[in-house]
C-alpha cells in the first residue's frame, strides 16, 4: 500500500472508530510502529486527526467558555462528590486558593462551617457564598468576566504574585494526556499558572466529562499536579493511561 493510500485508510478508520491504536494499526497494515507514527504526525499536520498517547482520535472542537448558569447544574452529583474528597487534603489553618468554577464552588459550600482557613479566590460567586462564614476571604480583584463570574487582569495577577498558599484547587475546562490542563482563553490560563506558582501543592478537580478534551491555552502538564480528583465515570483504560503521569482519585457519587 502506498503511503498516501495508507494514510487515507488510517483516516477513514479514525472517522469510523473514533480512535485508533498505533500497535494495532501496525499489525493490521504490516508496517512498523514508527511508520504509523509518521503517518499520524502527517495527518495531524493536515488537521485531520489529533494524536494521543499511543494512538489518535478524531478531532473535536476545542472546549469553549461556558456561562455560569449553563454549567451550574451540570454533573452536580459528581461535583459534590469530588468536593467532599478534596476536603480530605486540606490541613488545619491552611491558606487555600479556590479557582473560579462550579466544582470549586461545591468545595466552598463545604468549607463554610470552618473557622481556621483563609480562602483566596478569583470567583465573585464563591466570595458571595462565603459572605456569612467565619472564614477569612480574600478576593483577588480585577476585571469581571460577565456571565461567568471570574476575575482576571493585572490586579488579579499582582495579588497572586505576592501571596503564598498551602494548597490550590484548580478547576478544569479540559484535560488531556498530551496537552495537559488547558483553558479557553490566554488570560484565564495565565491566572491559573500564577495560582499554581503561588501554592505548595495543586490538585485538579475535574469531573470525567473534562477528560480527553483540549481547550485553547496551556495551563500546565499533568506532572505539575499533586493529583486529580474525579468521579467514577472515567473508564478503566483512561484511568490507567492517566495514572502513568499523575495520581488519580476516583470517587463514587451518591
matplotlib code that plots the C-alpha trace (Angstrom):
import matplotlib.pyplot as plt

x = [0.0, 1.4, 1.9, -1.0, -3.3, -2.2, -2.8, -6.3, -7.0, -6.0, -8.0, -11.1, -10.5, -10.3, -13.5, -15.4, -14.0, -13.4, -9.9, -7.1, -4.1, -0.6, 0.3, -3.0, -2.6, 1.0, -0.2, -3.2, -1.1, 2.0, 4.3, 6.4, 5.0, 7.5, 5.8, 2.4, 3.7, 4.9, 1.6, -0.3, 2.0, 1.3, -2.4, -2.3, -0.3, -3.2, -5.7, -7.4, -6.7, -5.4, -2.6, -3.0, -0.9, -0.4, -2.8, -5.0, -8.6, -11.0, -10.6, -13.2, -13.9, -11.9, -13.7, -15.1, -16.0, -19.4, -21.6, -22.0, -25.8, -25.2, -22.7, -24.2, -26.3, -24.3, -22.9, -23.8, -23.7, -20.2, -19.0, -20.3, -18.6, -15.3, -15.6, -16.1, -12.9, -11.0, -11.7, -9.5, -6.4, -6.9, -4.7, -5.7, -5.3, -4.4, -4.3, -6.3, -6.7, -10.0, -10.1, -13.2, -15.7, -18.7, -16.7, -14.7, -18.0, -19.0, -15.8, -16.6, -20.0, -18.5, -15.9, -18.5, -18.6, -14.8, -13.2, -9.5, -8.9, -8.0, -9.6, -8.2, -10.4, -11.0, -14.6, -17.1, -19.8, -17.6, -16.8, -20.5, -21.2, -18.7, -20.0, -21.8, -19.0, -16.3, -13.5, -11.0, -11.8, -9.5, -10.9, -8.2, -9.8, -9.5, -11.9, -15.1, -15.8, -19.6, -21.9, -19.1, -18.1, -14.4, -12.0, -8.9, -6.4, -3.4, -4.9, -5.5, -2.0, -0.4, -2.1, -1.2, 2.4, 2.6, 1.0, 1.9, -0.7, -0.6, -3.0, -4.6, -7.8, -7.6, -10.8, -10.6, -12.1, -10.2, -7.5, -5.6, -2.6, -0.5, -1.8, -2.1, -4.6, -5.9, -8.2, -10.5, -8.5, -5.0, -6.0, -7.6, -4.7, -2.3, -4.2, -4.3, -0.5, 0.1, -2.2, -0.1, 3.1, 1.7, 0.7, 2.7, 0.5, -2.1, -5.0, -7.1, -10.8, -12.4, -15.4, -14.9, -16.5, -13.4, -11.0, -9.6, -10.6, -8.5, -9.0, -7.2, -4.5, -2.0, -2.1, 0.3, 1.5, -0.1, 3.2, 2.8, -0.2, -0.2, -3.2, -6.6, -9.9, -12.6, -15.7, -16.3, -17.2, -13.6, -13.1, -10.6, -8.5, -8.4, -7.6, -4.7, -3.3, -3.5, -2.0, 1.2, 1.6, -0.4, -2.3, -6.0, -8.6, -12.0, -15.0, -18.4, -21.3, -24.3]
y = [0.0, 3.4, 6.0, 8.2, 5.2, 4.0, 7.4, 7.6, 4.2, 5.3, 8.5, 6.5, 4.1, 7.0, 8.6, 5.3, 4.1, 7.5, 6.4, 4.1, 2.4, 2.5, -1.1, -2.4, -0.3, -1.5, -5.2, -4.5, -2.8, -4.9, -1.9, -0.7, 1.4, 4.2, 4.2, 4.6, 7.4, 9.3, 8.8, 10.1, 13.1, 13.9, 13.6, 15.8, 18.4, 18.4, 18.9, 15.6, 13.9, 14.5, 12.3, 10.9, 8.7, 5.5, 6.4, 9.1, 10.3, 12.2, 15.9, 17.5, 21.2, 22.9, 23.3, 26.8, 29.0, 28.1, 30.7, 30.0, 29.3, 26.8, 24.7, 25.3, 22.2, 20.0, 16.9, 18.3, 15.0, 14.3, 17.8, 17.4, 14.0, 15.5, 18.4, 16.0, 14.1, 17.4, 18.3, 15.3, 17.1, 20.4, 20.8, 22.9, 26.6, 26.4, 29.2, 27.9, 29.2, 28.4, 28.7, 30.0, 27.3, 25.2, 22.3, 24.7, 26.3, 23.0, 23.0, 26.4, 25.3, 22.5, 24.9, 27.4, 25.8, 26.1, 29.0, 28.2, 28.8, 31.6, 31.4, 33.3, 33.3, 35.0, 33.9, 36.5, 33.8, 31.8, 35.0, 35.7, 32.1, 32.7, 36.1, 34.8, 32.4, 33.0, 32.2, 34.9, 35.5, 37.4, 38.3, 38.9, 41.9, 42.6, 42.8, 40.8, 38.2, 38.8, 35.8, 33.7, 35.5, 35.2, 38.0, 38.5, 41.1, 42.9, 43.4, 39.7, 38.9, 41.3, 39.8, 36.3, 37.2, 38.4, 35.6, 32.1, 29.4, 25.8, 24.3, 25.3, 23.6, 24.1, 24.0, 22.4, 23.2, 20.4, 17.8, 15.6, 13.3, 15.0, 18.6, 18.7, 21.1, 23.8, 26.8, 28.6, 31.9, 33.0, 35.4, 32.6, 30.2, 33.0, 33.4, 29.6, 29.5, 32.2, 30.3, 27.2, 29.1, 30.6, 27.3, 24.5, 21.9, 21.9, 19.5, 19.4, 18.9, 17.7, 15.5, 12.8, 14.8, 17.1, 14.3, 13.8, 17.3, 20.3, 24.0, 26.9, 27.9, 25.7, 25.8, 23.0, 19.5, 16.7, 16.1, 19.6, 18.3, 16.7, 14.6, 14.7, 14.1, 13.0, 10.8, 7.2, 8.0, 7.7, 4.4, 1.9, 2.3, 6.1, 5.9, 3.5, 5.8, 9.0, 7.3, 6.9, 10.6, 11.6, 10.2, 9.8, 9.7, 8.4, 9.0, 7.5, 10.0, 9.4]
z = [0.0, -1.0, 1.8, 0.6, 0.4, 3.9, 5.4, 3.8, 5.2, 8.7, 8.4, 7.5, 10.3, 12.8, 11.3, 11.7, 15.0, 16.7, 17.7, 16.8, 18.5, 17.0, 17.8, 16.3, 13.1, 12.7, 12.8, 10.5, 7.9, 8.4, 8.9, 11.8, 14.6, 13.5, 10.1, 11.8, 14.0, 10.9, 9.2, 12.3, 12.5, 8.8, 9.3, 12.4, 10.4, 7.9, 10.7, 10.1, 13.4, 16.9, 18.2, 21.7, 24.0, 21.9, 19.1, 17.7, 17.8, 15.5, 16.2, 18.3, 18.5, 21.2, 24.5, 24.7, 27.7, 29.3, 31.1, 34.8, 34.6, 31.8, 33.8, 37.3, 37.4, 35.1, 36.7, 40.1, 41.9, 40.6, 41.5, 45.1, 45.5, 44.2, 46.6, 49.6, 48.6, 48.2, 51.9, 53.0, 51.7, 53.5, 56.6, 59.6, 59.4, 55.7, 53.1, 50.2, 46.6, 45.1, 41.3, 39.6, 38.8, 39.8, 41.3, 43.4, 44.4, 45.9, 47.9, 49.2, 50.3, 52.4, 54.0, 55.3, 58.7, 59.2, 61.0, 60.7, 57.0, 54.6, 51.2, 48.2, 45.2, 41.8, 41.7, 43.0, 43.4, 45.7, 47.6, 47.9, 49.1, 51.9, 53.0, 56.1, 57.1, 59.7, 57.2, 56.1, 52.5, 50.1, 46.6, 44.0, 42.4, 38.7, 35.7, 35.9, 33.2, 32.7, 32.8, 34.3, 37.5, 37.1, 37.9, 35.8, 34.6, 36.1, 39.6, 39.8, 38.6, 41.0, 44.1, 43.0, 42.6, 46.2, 48.1, 49.2, 49.8, 51.1, 48.5, 45.3, 43.9, 40.2, 38.2, 34.7, 31.3, 29.6, 30.5, 28.1, 28.5, 25.9, 26.1, 29.9, 31.5, 29.2, 29.4, 26.9, 26.9, 27.3, 30.1, 32.1, 31.7, 32.9, 36.1, 36.7, 36.1, 38.7, 41.2, 40.6, 41.3, 44.5, 46.0, 47.6, 46.0, 43.3, 43.0, 39.8, 40.4, 37.2, 36.6, 34.0, 31.2, 31.1, 30.2, 26.7, 25.9, 24.7, 25.1, 23.6, 26.1, 28.0, 31.8, 33.0, 32.4, 34.4, 36.2, 37.8, 39.7, 43.1, 41.8, 40.1, 41.9, 39.6, 39.5, 38.7, 35.1, 33.9, 32.1, 33.5, 30.3, 30.6, 34.3, 33.7, 30.9, 33.0, 36.1, 34.1, 34.7, 37.7, 40.7, 40.1, 42.9, 41.6, 43.9, 43.7, 43.7, 45.9]

ax = plt.figure().add_subplot(projection="3d")
ax.plot(x, y, z, "-o")
ax.set_aspect("equal")
plt.show()
